[in-house]
Each structure stands twice: as C-alpha cells, then as structure tokens.
Amino acid sequence: MRRHPIPILEPDSLLKMPTKQLLGRLQALHECEESSQFSDLTAGEIAASNGILFKNSAEWQMAYENLKTILATREHVPSAAERAKNRSLRGRLKSGRKSNPTVQRMGVNR
C-alpha cells in the first residue's frame, strides 16, 4: 500500500491546528514505513517526494518530537473505547433509578 508523504510543518503552524487534527497527524507519522530498505518505492519515487516517508529520517524525528511537545500541552481527547465505557457507566447509573420518581413517590396509579 502506498502512502502519501506527510508534509513538513513548522511548529508555529502546529500550534494553530486543532487537537484532533494533530492526533491524525500523529497517527499518520506512526504509519510511516521504517526505512527505504523495507519500502516498495523506487529510488526515483523517493527522491521525487517532498515530505516525510520513513521513520528513520531526521525529518520524521523532528516532526514527531514537535508534535508530542505540542500535544502534551493540549486537552485530553477520549478514545472510542473510553467514550463507550463512559456511556456504559452512565447507562448503569440511570438503570438503577425509578422511571418516574415523582409519580411513584406520591403513590399515584396510572
């Protein structure tokens, strides 16, 4: 599977990006191939690219460090598993309640 090169961005432009976009960039950096030795790209294709393709490059290391530094200052965005767990806990709390406490407290029959 061929990946698009990840553009090299300045730290100032990363500061302006929303957290979810930064997390997407982090995922894209994680999906880069280890090195050109394990890639199916030709030497010409690698030379023609103008972004980050491999983890063993200095550009990848710098982009990763900059991104992690900025993400450390941002709010936590819960993962899908964390959101599902919270929904489940909220559902359990609600299931222990009576359906209509006002009517049942007063003893009124429907």
MMTF fields as JSON, N, C-alpha, C and O atoms, coordinates in Angstrom:
{
  "mmtfVersion": "1.0.0",
  "mmtfProducer": "UNKNOWN",
  "numBonds": 439,
  "numAtoms": 440,
  "numGroups": 110,
  "numChains": 1,
  "numModels": 1,
  "chainsPerModel": [1],
  "groupsPerChain": [110],
  "chainIdList": ["A"],
  "bondAtomList": [4, 2, 8, 6, 12, 10, 16, 14, 20, 18, 24, 22, 28, 26, 32, 30, 36, 34, 40, 38, 44, 42, 48, 46, 52, 50, 56, 54, 60, 58, 64, 62, 68, 66, 72, 70, 76, 74, 80, 78, 84, 82, 88, 86, 92, 90, 96, 94, 100, 98, 104, 102, 108, 106, 112, 110, 116, 114, 120, 118, 124, 122, 128, 126, 132, 130, 136, 134, 140, 138, 144, 142, 148, 146, 152, 150, 156, 154, 160, 158, 164, 162, 168, 166, 172, 170, 176, 174, 180, 178, 184, 182, 188, 186, 192, 190, 196, 194, 200, 198, 204, 202, 208, 206, 212, 210, 216, 214, 220, 218, 224, 222, 228, 226, 232, 230, 236, 234, 240, 238, 244, 242, 248, 246, 252, 250, 256, 254, 260, 258, 264, 262, 268, 266, 272, 270, 276, 274, 280, 278, 284, 282, 288, 286, 292, 290, 296, 294, 300, 298, 304, 302, 308, 306, 312, 310, 316, 314, 320, 318, 324, 322, 328, 326, 332, 330, 336, 334, 340, 338, 344, 342, 348, 346, 352, 350, 356, 354, 360, 358, 364, 362, 368, 366, 372, 370, 376, 374, 380, 378, 384, 382, 388, 386, 392, 390, 396, 394, 400, 398, 404, 402, 408, 406, 412, 410, 416, 414, 420, 418, 424, 422, 428, 426, 432, 430, 436, 434],
  "bondOrderList": [1, 1, 1, 1, 1, 1, 1, 1, 1, 1, 1, 1, 1, 1, 1, 1, 1, 1, 1, 1, 1, 1, 1, 1, 1, 1, 1, 1, 1, 1, 1, 1, 1, 1, 1, 1, 1, 1, 1, 1, 1, 1, 1, 1, 1, 1, 1, 1, 1, 1, 1, 1, 1, 1, 1, 1, 1, 1, 1, 1, 1, 1, 1, 1, 1, 1, 1, 1, 1, 1, 1, 1, 1, 1, 1, 1, 1, 1, 1, 1, 1, 1, 1, 1, 1, 1, 1, 1, 1, 1, 1, 1, 1, 1, 1, 1, 1, 1, 1, 1, 1, 1, 1, 1, 1, 1, 1, 1, 1],
  "groupList": [{"groupName": "MET", "atomNameList": ["N", "CA", "C", "O"], "elementList": ["N", "C", "C", "O"], "formalChargeList": [0, 0, 0, 0], "bondAtomList": [1, 0, 2, 1, 3, 2], "bondOrderList": [1, 1, 2], "singleLetterCode": "M", "chemCompType": "L-PEPTIDE LINKING"}, {"groupName": "ARG", "atomNameList": ["N", "CA", "C", "O"], "elementList": ["N", "C", "C", "O"], "formalChargeList": [0, 0, 0, 0], "bondAtomList": [1, 0, 2, 1, 3, 2], "bondOrderList": [1, 1, 2], "singleLetterCode": "R", "chemCompType": "L-PEPTIDE LINKING"}, {"groupName": "HIS", "atomNameList": ["N", "CA", "C", "O"], "elementList": ["N", "C", "C", "O"], "formalChargeList": [0, 0, 0, 0], "bondAtomList": [1, 0, 2, 1, 3, 2], "bondOrderList": [1, 1, 2], "singleLetterCode": "H", "chemCompType": "L-PEPTIDE LINKING"}, {"groupName": "PRO", "atomNameList": ["N", "CA", "C", "O"], "elementList": ["N", "C", "C", "O"], "formalChargeList": [0, 0, 0, 0], "bondAtomList": [1, 0, 2, 1, 3, 2], "bondOrderList": [1, 1, 2], "singleLetterCode": "P", "chemCompType": "L-PEPTIDE LINKING"}, {"groupName": "ILE", "atomNameList": ["N", "CA", "C", "O"], "elementList": ["N", "C", "C", "O"], "formalChargeList": [0, 0, 0, 0], "bondAtomList": [1, 0, 2, 1, 3, 2], "bondOrderList": [1, 1, 2], "singleLetterCode": "I", "chemCompType": "L-PEPTIDE LINKING"}, {"groupName": "LEU", "atomNameList": ["N", "CA", "C", "O"], "elementList": ["N", "C", "C", "O"], "formalChargeList": [0, 0, 0, 0], "bondAtomList": [1, 0, 2, 1, 3, 2], "bondOrderList": [1, 1, 2], "singleLetterCode": "L", "chemCompType": "L-PEPTIDE LINKING"}, {"groupName": "GLU", "atomNameList": ["N", "CA", "C", "O"], "elementList": ["N", "C", "C", "O"], "formalChargeList": [0, 0, 0, 0], "bondAtomList": [1, 0, 2, 1, 3, 2], "bondOrderList": [1, 1, 2], "singleLetterCode": "E", "chemCompType": "L-PEPTIDE LINKING"}, {"groupName": "ASP", "atomNameList": ["N", "CA", "C", "O"], "elementList": ["N", "C", "C", "O"], "formalChargeList": [0, 0, 0, 0], "bondAtomList": [1, 0, 2, 1, 3, 2], "bondOrderList": [1, 1, 2], "singleLetterCode": "D", "chemCompType": "L-PEPTIDE LINKING"}, {"groupName": "SER", "atomNameList": ["N", "CA", "C", "O"], "elementList": ["N", "C", "C", "O"], "formalChargeList": [0, 0, 0, 0], "bondAtomList": [1, 0, 2, 1, 3, 2], "bondOrderList": [1, 1, 2], "singleLetterCode": "S", "chemCompType": "L-PEPTIDE LINKING"}, {"groupName": "LYS", "atomNameList": ["N", "CA", "C", "O"], "elementList": ["N", "C", "C", "O"], "formalChargeList": [0, 0, 0, 0], "bondAtomList": [1, 0, 2, 1, 3, 2], "bondOrderList": [1, 1, 2], "singleLetterCode": "K", "chemCompType": "L-PEPTIDE LINKING"}, {"groupName": "THR", "atomNameList": ["N", "CA", "C", "O"], "elementList": ["N", "C", "C", "O"], "formalChargeList": [0, 0, 0, 0], "bondAtomList": [1, 0, 2, 1, 3, 2], "bondOrderList": [1, 1, 2], "singleLetterCode": "T", "chemCompType": "L-PEPTIDE LINKING"}, {"groupName": "GLN", "atomNameList": ["N", "CA", "C", "O"], "elementList": ["N", "C", "C", "O"], "formalChargeList": [0, 0, 0, 0], "bondAtomList": [1, 0, 2, 1, 3, 2], "bondOrderList": [1, 1, 2], "singleLetterCode": "Q", "chemCompType": "L-PEPTIDE LINKING"}, {"groupName": "GLY", "atomNameList": ["N", "CA", "C", "O"], "elementList": ["N", "C", "C", "O"], "formalChargeList": [0, 0, 0, 0], "bondAtomList": [1, 0, 2, 1, 3, 2], "bondOrderList": [1, 1, 2], "singleLetterCode": "G", "chemCompType": "PEPTIDE LINKING"}, {"groupName": "ALA", "atomNameList": ["N", "CA", "C", "O"], "elementList": ["N", "C", "C", "O"], "formalChargeList": [0, 0, 0, 0], "bondAtomList": [1, 0, 2, 1, 3, 2], "bondOrderList": [1, 1, 2], "singleLetterCode": "A", "chemCompType": "L-PEPTIDE LINKING"}, {"groupName": "CYS", "atomNameList": ["N", "CA", "C", "O"], "elementList": ["N", "C", "C", "O"], "formalChargeList": [0, 0, 0, 0], "bondAtomList": [1, 0, 2, 1, 3, 2], "bondOrderList": [1, 1, 2], "singleLetterCode": "C", "chemCompType": "L-PEPTIDE LINKING"}, {"groupName": "PHE", "atomNameList": ["N", "CA", "C", "O"], "elementList": ["N", "C", "C", "O"], "formalChargeList": [0, 0, 0, 0], "bondAtomList": [1, 0, 2, 1, 3, 2], "bondOrderList": [1, 1, 2], "singleLetterCode": "F", "chemCompType": "L-PEPTIDE LINKING"}, {"groupName": "ASN", "atomNameList": ["N", "CA", "C", "O"], "elementList": ["N", "C", "C", "O"], "formalChargeList": [0, 0, 0, 0], "bondAtomList": [1, 0, 2, 1, 3, 2], "bondOrderList": [1, 1, 2], "singleLetterCode": "N", "chemCompType": "L-PEPTIDE LINKING"}, {"groupName": "TRP", "atomNameList": ["N", "CA", "C", "O"], "elementList": ["N", "C", "C", "O"], "formalChargeList": [0, 0, 0, 0], "bondAtomList": [1, 0, 2, 1, 3, 2], "bondOrderList": [1, 1, 2], "singleLetterCode": "W", "chemCompType": "L-PEPTIDE LINKING"}, {"groupName": "TYR", "atomNameList": ["N", "CA", "C", "O"], "elementList": ["N", "C", "C", "O"], "formalChargeList": [0, 0, 0, 0], "bondAtomList": [1, 0, 2, 1, 3, 2], "bondOrderList": [1, 1, 2], "singleLetterCode": "Y", "chemCompType": "L-PEPTIDE LINKING"}, {"groupName": "VAL", "atomNameList": ["N", "CA", "C", "O"], "elementList": ["N", "C", "C", "O"], "formalChargeList": [0, 0, 0, 0], "bondAtomList": [1, 0, 2, 1, 3, 2], "bondOrderList": [1, 1, 2], "singleLetterCode": "V", "chemCompType": "L-PEPTIDE LINKING"}],
  "groupTypeList": [0, 1, 1, 2, 3, 4, 3, 4, 5, 6, 3, 7, 8, 5, 5, 9, 0, 3, 10, 9, 11, 5, 5, 12, 1, 5, 11, 13, 5, 2, 6, 14, 6, 6, 8, 8, 11, 15, 8, 7, 5, 10, 13, 12, 6, 4, 13, 13, 8, 16, 12, 4, 5, 15, 9, 16, 8, 13, 6, 17, 11, 0, 13, 18, 6, 16, 5, 9, 10, 4, 5, 13, 10, 1, 6, 2, 19, 3, 8, 13, 13, 6, 1, 13, 9, 16, 1, 8, 5, 1, 12, 1, 5, 9, 8, 12, 1, 9, 8, 16, 3, 10, 19, 11, 1, 0, 12, 19, 16, 1],
  "groupIdList": [1, 2, 3, 4, 5, 6, 7, 8, 9, 10, 11, 12, 13, 14, 15, 16, 17, 18, 19, 20, 21, 22, 23, 24, 25, 26, 27, 28, 29, 30, 31, 32, 33, 34, 35, 36, 37, 38, 39, 40, 41, 42, 43, 44, 45, 46, 47, 48, 49, 50, 51, 52, 53, 54, 55, 56, 57, 58, 59, 60, 61, 62, 63, 64, 65, 66, 67, 68, 69, 70, 71, 72, 73, 74, 75, 76, 77, 78, 79, 80, 81, 82, 83, 84, 85, 86, 87, 88, 89, 90, 91, 92, 93, 94, 95, 96, 97, 98, 99, 100, 101, 102, 103, 104, 105, 106, 107, 108, 109, 110],
  "secStructList": [7, 7, 7, 7, 7, 5, 7, 7, 7, 7, 2, 2, 2, 2, 2, 6, 1, 7, 2, 2, 2, 2, 2, 2, 2, 2, 2, 2, 2, 2, 6, 1, 5, 1, 7, 4, 4, 4, 7, 7, 7, 7, 2, 2, 2, 2, 2, 2, 7, 7, 1, 5, 7, 5, 6, 6, 1, 2, 2, 2, 2, 2, 2, 2, 2, 2, 2, 2, 2, 2, 2, 6, 6, 1, 7, 7, 7, 7, 7, 2, 2, 2, 2, 2, 2, 2, 2, 2, 2, 2, 2, 2, 2, 2, 2, 6, 1, 7, 1, 7, 2, 2, 2, 2, 2, 2, 6, 7, 7, 7],
  "xCoordList": [0.838, 0.0, 0.891, 1.83, 0.594, 1.398, 0.815, -0.397, 1.683, 1.295, 1.702, 2.691, 0.933, 1.285, 2.315, 2.259, 3.247, 4.222, 3.527, 2.598, 3.983, 3.436, 4.173, 5.402, 3.439, 4.119, 4.899, 4.488, 6.014, 6.836, 6.282, 6.218, 5.881, 5.28, 6.137, 6.835, 6.07, 6.762, 5.995, 4.774, 6.684, 5.988, 4.928, 3.92, 5.14, 4.15, 2.834, 1.764, 2.902, 1.663, 0.976, -0.246, 1.735, 1.137, 0.354, -0.665, 0.814, 0.125, -1.275, -2.159, -1.489, -2.781, -3.765, -4.958, -3.28, -4.135, -4.952, -4.475, -6.193, -6.985, -6.379, -5.624, -6.712, -6.13, -6.418, -5.531, -7.643, -7.977, -7.161, -6.796, -6.879, -6.061, -4.627, -3.974, -4.136, -2.791, -2.726, -1.729, -3.784, -3.809, -3.831, -3.238, -4.498, -4.484, -3.096, -2.667, -2.404, -1.026, -0.129, 0.75, -0.344, 0.431, 0.208, 1.156, -1.03, -1.326, -0.648, -0.114, -0.665, -0.011, 1.501, 2.116, 2.097, 3.528, 3.818, 4.835, 2.935, 3.122, 3.011, 3.628, 2.238, 2.027, 3.139, 3.12, 4.091, 5.213, 6.017, 6.062, 6.642, 7.49, 8.784, 9.2, 9.408, 10.624, 11.766, 12.385, 12.045, 13.135, 12.9, 11.987, 13.742, 13.602, 13.964, 13.571, 14.704, 15.067, 13.843, 13.806, 12.825, 11.632, 10.491, 9.375, 10.76, 9.724, 9.673, 10.664, 8.501, 8.36, 8.489, 8.288, 8.825, 9.038, 10.404, 11.369, 10.456, 11.732, 12.545, 12.013, 13.825, 14.706, 14.249, 14.363, 13.741, 13.246, 12.01, 11.873, 11.117, 9.904, 10.25, 9.648, 11.214, 11.644, 12.278, 12.015, 13.111, 13.783, 12.791, 12.995, 11.727, 10.746, 9.784, 9.125, 9.697, 8.753, 9.302, 10.514, 8.406, 8.842, 8.217, 7.846, 8.103, 7.544, 8.208, 9.243, 7.598, 8.129, 7.569, 6.353, 8.444, 8.035, 8.493, 7.807, 9.645, 10.255, 10.577, 10.922, 10.462, 10.71, 12.181, 12.499, 13.062, 14.48, 15.071, 16.285, 14.215, 14.715, 14.744, 13.996, 15.611, 15.723, 14.448, 14.065, 13.79, 12.549, 11.46, 10.71, 11.364, 10.356, 10.609, 9.679, 11.868, 12.217, 11.836, 11.261, 12.149, 11.851, 10.339, 9.824, 9.631, 8.173, 7.509, 6.571, 7.99, 7.423, 7.666, 6.755, 8.869, 9.186, 8.365, 7.827, 8.259, 7.46, 5.998, 5.363, 5.479, 4.076, 3.796, 2.794, 4.663, 4.48, 4.573, 3.842, 5.444, 5.588, 4.299, 3.846, 3.727, 2.503, 1.318, 0.491, 1.23, 0.122, 0.168, -0.875, 1.342, 1.466, 0.803, 0.46, 0.621, 0.003, -1.498, -2.176, -2.024, -3.434, -4.312, -3.827, -5.635, -6.598, -6.65, -6.246, -7.15, -7.256, -8.487, -9.572, -8.332, -9.454, -9.691, -8.833, -10.847, -11.081, -11.16, -11.682, -10.629, -10.681, -12.084, -12.923, -12.335, -13.641, -13.94, -15.078, -12.937, -13.138, -13.476, -14.325, -12.813, -13.11, -14.521, -15.225, -14.931, -16.284, -17.33, -18.358, -17.084, -18.029, -18.136, -19.228, -17.022, -17.032, -17.838, -18.629, -17.639, -18.398, -19.89, -20.702, -20.261, -21.686, -22.269, -23.388, -21.511, -21.973, -22.183, -23.182, -21.242, -21.373, -22.576, -23.301, -22.794, -23.958, -25.248, -26.217, -25.273, -26.458, -26.73, -27.888, -25.688, -25.866, -26.401, -27.232, -25.924, -26.411, -27.888, -28.652, -28.283, -29.678, -30.583, -31.738, -30.097, -30.945, -31.318, -32.319, -30.539, -30.851, -31.926, -32.414, -32.298, -33.312, -34.698, -34.862, -35.67, -37.049, -37.392, -36.801, -38.343, -38.642, -39.25, -38.903, -40.142, -40.746, -40.87, -41.917, -39.851, -39.84, -40.945, -41.386, -41.406, -42.444, -43.755, -44.404, -44.137, -45.399, -45.313, -46.264, -44.233, -44.114, -43.995, -44.439, -43.421, -43.293, -44.657, -44.938, -45.494, -46.802, -47.811, -48.885, -47.479, -48.38, -49.523, -50.526, -49.411, -50.479, -50.417, -49.346, -51.54, -51.61, -51.881, -52.541, -51.387, -51.584, -52.837, -53.16],
  "yCoordList": [-1.162, 0.0, 1.235, 1.335, 2.156, 3.37, 4.464, 4.677, 5.134, 6.227, 7.554, 7.637, 8.567, 9.91, 10.472, 10.197, 11.251, 11.865, 12.832, 13.542, 12.85, 13.751, 15.082, 15.113, 16.174, 17.461, 17.867, 17.594, 18.515, 19.012, 20.38, 21.288, 20.516, 21.757, 22.37, 21.67, 23.679, 24.412, 24.259, 24.104, 24.3, 24.195, 25.28, 25.039, 26.46, 27.532, 27.158, 27.474, 26.494, 26.099, 24.955, 24.828, 24.123, 23.05, 23.615, 23.048, 24.717, 25.336, 25.8, 25.84, 26.148, 26.65, 25.533, 25.789, 24.303, 23.181, 22.681, 22.722, 22.201, 21.612, 20.283, 19.644, 19.886, 18.684, 17.44, 16.611, 17.301, 16.103, 16.02, 14.928, 17.148, 17.166, 16.775, 16.074, 17.222, 16.837, 15.338, 14.691, 14.787, 13.34, 12.56, 11.484, 13.086, 12.45, 12.48, 11.518, 13.58, 13.686, 12.705, 12.093, 12.549, 11.584, 10.166, 9.392, 9.835, 8.508, 8.321, 7.248, 9.338, 9.253, 9.058, 8.307, 9.731, 9.543, 8.124, 7.542, 7.566, 6.183, 5.178, 4.114, 5.503, 4.596, 4.653, 3.88, 5.543, 5.609, 4.314, 3.632, 3.996, 2.809, 3.071, 4.216, 1.994, 2.117, 2.757, 3.709, 2.251, 2.803, 2.484, 1.74, 3.062, 2.826, 1.394, 0.927, 0.693, -0.699, -1.598, -2.568, -1.274, -2.117, -1.597, -2.111, -0.591, 0.045, -0.558, -1.077, -0.473, -0.907, 0.267, 0.106, 1.444, 2.611, 2.525, 2.007, 3.039, 3.064, 4.259, 5.17, 4.244, 5.345, 6.66, 7.713, 6.614, 7.816, 8.38, 9.594, 7.5, 7.952, 8.566, 9.556, 7.971, 8.502, 9.87, 10.788, 10.011, 11.289, 12.372, 13.548, 11.989, 12.958, 13.424, 14.451, 12.686, 13.066, 14.261, 14.417, 15.084, 16.268, 16.303, 17.371, 15.168, 15.087, 13.957, 13.43, 13.6, 12.547, 11.205, 11.034, 10.262, 8.919, 7.839, 6.831, 8.037, 6.974, 7.429, 8.589, 6.5, 6.8, 7.023, 7.692, 6.498, 6.648, 7.959, 8.156, 8.847, 10.133, 11.172, 11.08, 12.148, 13.231, 14.079, 14.602, 14.218, 14.983, 14.33, 15.021, 12.986, 12.267, 12.472, 12.74, 12.344, 12.508, 13.906, 14.047, 14.928, 16.301, 16.538, 17.153, 16.057, 16.227, 15.526, 16.058, 14.339, 13.57, 14.285, 14.389, 14.771, 15.482, 16.758, 17.036, 17.536, 18.762, 18.463, 19.153, 17.441, 17.074, 16.604, 17.001, 15.769, 15.278, 16.425, 16.43, 17.382, 18.529, 19.359, 19.788, 19.573, 20.368, 19.597, 20.174, 18.312, 17.508, 17.413, 17.26, 17.499, 17.424, 18.624, 18.558, 19.712, 20.903, 20.966, 21.851, 20.054, 20.098, 19.271, 18.477, 19.484, 18.73, 17.283, 16.96, 16.426, 15.01, 14.785, 15.263, 14.073, 13.693, 12.213, 11.399, 11.833, 10.427, 9.574, 9.995, 8.376, 7.441, 6.85, 7.084, 6.092, 5.466, 4.508, 4.436, 3.774, 2.834, 3.576, 3.131, 4.699, 5.486, 6.073, 6.103, 6.54, 7.082, 6.0, 6.246, 4.803, 3.693, 3.297, 3.009, 3.281, 2.937, 3.965, 3.603, 5.238, 6.293, 6.187, 6.376, 5.885, 5.712, 4.55, 4.632, 3.459, 2.283, 2.601, 2.193, 3.329, 3.702, 4.612, 4.452, 5.55, 6.419, 5.627, 5.919, 4.621, 3.777, 2.957, 2.771, 2.467, 1.693, 2.569, 2.134, 3.796, 4.71, 5.015, 5.062, 5.217, 5.533, 4.331, 4.498, 3.126, 1.944, 1.65, 0.979, 2.135, 1.921, 2.86, 2.675, 3.846, 4.817, 4.33, 3.47, 4.887, 4.586, 5.388, 6.436, 4.89, 5.526, 6.912, 7.832, 7.076, 8.38, 8.545, 8.223, 9.028, 9.051, 9.916, 9.629, 10.945, 11.811, 11.059, 11.124, 10.361, 9.62, 8.474, 8.25, 7.755, 6.609, 7.032, 6.3, 8.17, 8.656, 9.043, 8.829, 9.598, 10.043, 8.903, 9.059, 7.766, 6.621, 6.719, 6.024, 7.538, 7.715, 6.59, 6.285, 5.971, 4.925, 5.564, 6.597, 4.963, 5.499, 4.966, 5.307],
  "zCoordList": [0.0, 0.0, 0.0, 0.79, -0.876, -0.995, -0.114, -0.072, 0.57, 1.454, 0.821, 0.092, 1.111, 0.668, 1.633, 2.832, 1.124, 2.037, 2.991, 2.606, 4.22, 5.224, 5.09, 5.137, 4.925, 4.746, 5.998, 7.125, 5.771, 6.87, 7.251, 6.422, 8.519, 9.002, 10.096, 10.829, 10.19, 11.244, 12.555, 12.534, 13.689, 14.986, 15.187, 15.852, 14.627, 14.761, 14.09, 14.608, 12.953, 12.272, 13.009, 12.939, 13.71, 14.5, 15.677, 16.072, 16.236, 17.369, 16.998, 17.854, 15.748, 15.289, 14.958, 14.797, 14.856, 14.468, 15.651, 16.785, 15.408, 16.487, 16.955, 16.222, 18.159, 18.75, 17.922, 17.721, 17.443, 16.66, 15.38, 14.943, 14.787, 13.576, 13.916, 13.143, 15.062, 15.498, 15.77, 15.452, 16.356, 16.609, 15.294, 15.203, 14.29, 12.972, 12.359, 11.724, 12.551, 12.058, 12.795, 12.189, 14.106, 14.889, 14.366, 14.235, 14.073, 13.528, 12.172, 11.893, 11.34, 10.032, 10.196, 9.438, 11.182, 11.428, 11.896, 11.518, 12.713, 13.174, 12.028, 12.077, 11.01, 9.889, 8.843, 7.885, 9.008, 8.066, 8.117, 9.141, 7.004, 6.956, 7.721, 7.892, 8.174, 8.979, 8.195, 8.671, 7.015, 6.213, 4.741, 4.383, 3.909, 2.469, 2.086, 1.017, 2.935, 2.649, 2.608, 1.851, 3.432, 3.521, 2.661, 2.732, 1.856, 1.058, -0.345, -0.857, -0.941, -2.33, -3.3, -4.503, -2.775, -3.625, -4.31, -3.749, -5.521, -6.223, -5.738, -5.104, -6.041, -5.634, -6.26, -5.633, -7.469, -8.139, -7.451, -7.302, -7.035, -6.343, -4.981, -4.565, -4.303, -3.004, -3.187, -2.41, -4.209, -4.453, -4.88, -4.578, -5.575, -6.058, -4.968, -5.127, -3.872, -2.812, -2.034, -1.884, -1.55, -0.813, 0.584, 1.072, 1.21, 2.556, 3.325, 2.919, 4.43, 5.3, 4.86, 4.777, 4.582, 4.184, 5.158, 5.329, 5.799, 6.592, 8.005, 8.234, 8.953, 10.361, 10.674, 11.657, 9.887, 10.203, 9.677, 9.72, 9.184, 8.672, 9.792, 10.765, 9.636, 10.618, 10.632, 11.678, 9.474, 9.403, 10.241, 10.93, 10.187, 10.972, 12.463, 13.224, 12.879, 14.287, 14.776, 15.855, 14.0, 14.384, 14.41, 15.345, 13.395, 13.348, 14.527, 15.121, 14.864, 15.975, 17.303, 18.126, 17.515, 18.762, 18.895, 19.967, 17.824, 17.855, 18.156, 18.954, 17.52, 17.695, 19.12, 19.715, 19.668, 21.035, 22.041, 23.031, 21.81, 22.703, 22.726, 23.787, 21.564, 21.48, 22.059, 22.764, 21.769, 22.301, 23.824, 24.46, 24.412, 25.873, 26.548, 27.728, 25.813, 26.389, 26.116, 26.637, 25.319, 24.916, 25.846, 26.652, 25.705, 26.491, 26.023, 24.906, 26.892, 26.568, 25.705, 26.035, 24.618, 23.766, 23.993, 23.651, 24.57, 24.873, 23.609, 22.577, 23.727, 22.605, 22.507, 23.377, 21.459, 21.273, 22.421, 22.884, 22.882, 23.984, 25.282, 26.054, 25.513, 26.717, 26.659, 27.669, 25.479, 25.35, 25.552, 26.183, 25.027, 25.194, 26.665, 27.153, 27.359, 28.784, 29.57, 30.441, 29.268, 29.955, 29.679, 30.585, 28.434, 28.108, 28.876, 29.383, 28.966, 29.691, 31.17, 31.763, 31.759, 33.174, 33.393, 34.375, 32.504, 32.624, 32.512, 33.212, 31.634, 31.478, 32.726, 33.101, 33.373, 34.602, 35.726, 36.523, 35.783, 36.816, 36.617, 37.581, 35.393, 35.115, 35.309, 35.702, 35.048, 35.161, 36.61, 36.858, 37.565, 38.966, 39.485, 40.6, 38.717, 39.124, 38.745, 37.879, 39.4, 39.042, 37.793, 37.535, 37.028, 35.756, 35.927, 35.186, 36.883, 37.132, 38.642, 39.202, 39.307, 40.765, 41.367, 42.48, 40.694, 41.238, 41.379, 42.423, 40.352, 40.379, 41.37, 42.118, 41.403, 42.278, 43.744, 44.628, 44.011, 45.391, 45.928, 47.108, 45.101, 45.541, 45.605, 46.186, 45.018, 45.065, 44.083, 44.245, 43.095, 42.12, 41.119, 40.594, 40.847, 39.816, 38.474, 38.37, 37.517, 36.154, 35.54, 34.402]
}
